Amino acid sequence: MRVKTTVASRQSKKKWFRRAKGAYATKKNRWRMVIQHLEMSMRHMYRGRKQKKRDLRSTWIQRINAAARQDGLSYSRFVSGLKKAGVALDRKVLANMAWEDPASFQKIAALAKESAPAK
């Protein structure tokens, strides 16, 4: 019987082999090992993209907390004060502001301090 999918299947396999280039031992040149290696690595890549978002949010919160504490506020009081004041800035922007422009962050912190509940 004549095989008709040789070229197509070889092209498909070449894509996988290209992605496995640089892997250790037989994980780069044996078809079954390439499949196993890439499936696991793609699983890790997917999970890593989700974890990166978590890590960034955690970093933003730490930066905001550190900057807010310099102005005499805890993170939770700072955020609740911002909500009551009606300031709609997200954590990414606030952390960037605290990192690059402390003067404007202090103004926002003062606004949050006025609106924050008393201790």
TAHUSUL-V744918 format. One record per pair of residues at least 6 apart in sequence whose ideal C-beta (glycine too) atoms are under 8 Angstrom apart, sorted by the first residue. I is the first residue (numbers start at 1). J is the second residue. Records with the same first field share a line. If there is no record, write none. Layout:
I=J + J
This chain:
13=31
16=31 + 34 + 35 + 38
17=28 + 29 + 34
19=38
20=27 + 28 + 34 + 37 + 38
21=28
22=28
23=34 + 37
26=33
27=33 + 34 + 36 + 37
28=34 + 37
56=92
57=91
59=95
60=91 + 92 + 94 + 95
61=75 + 91 + 95
63=95 + 98 + 99
64=75 + 78 + 79 + 91 + 94 + 95 + 98
65=74 + 75 + 78
66=98
67=98 + 102 + 105 + 109
68=74 + 75 + 77 + 78 + 98 + 109 + 112
69=75
71=106 + 109 + 110 + 113
72=113
73=81 + 109 + 112 + 113 + 116
77=112 + 116 + 117
78=109 + 112 + 116
79=112
80=116 + 117
81=111 + 112 + 113 + 114 + 115 + 116 + 117
82=89 + 108 + 111 + 112 + 115
84=115 + 116
85=111 + 112 + 114 + 115
87=108 + 111 + 112
89=97 + 108
94=105 + 108
97=104 + 105 + 108
98=105
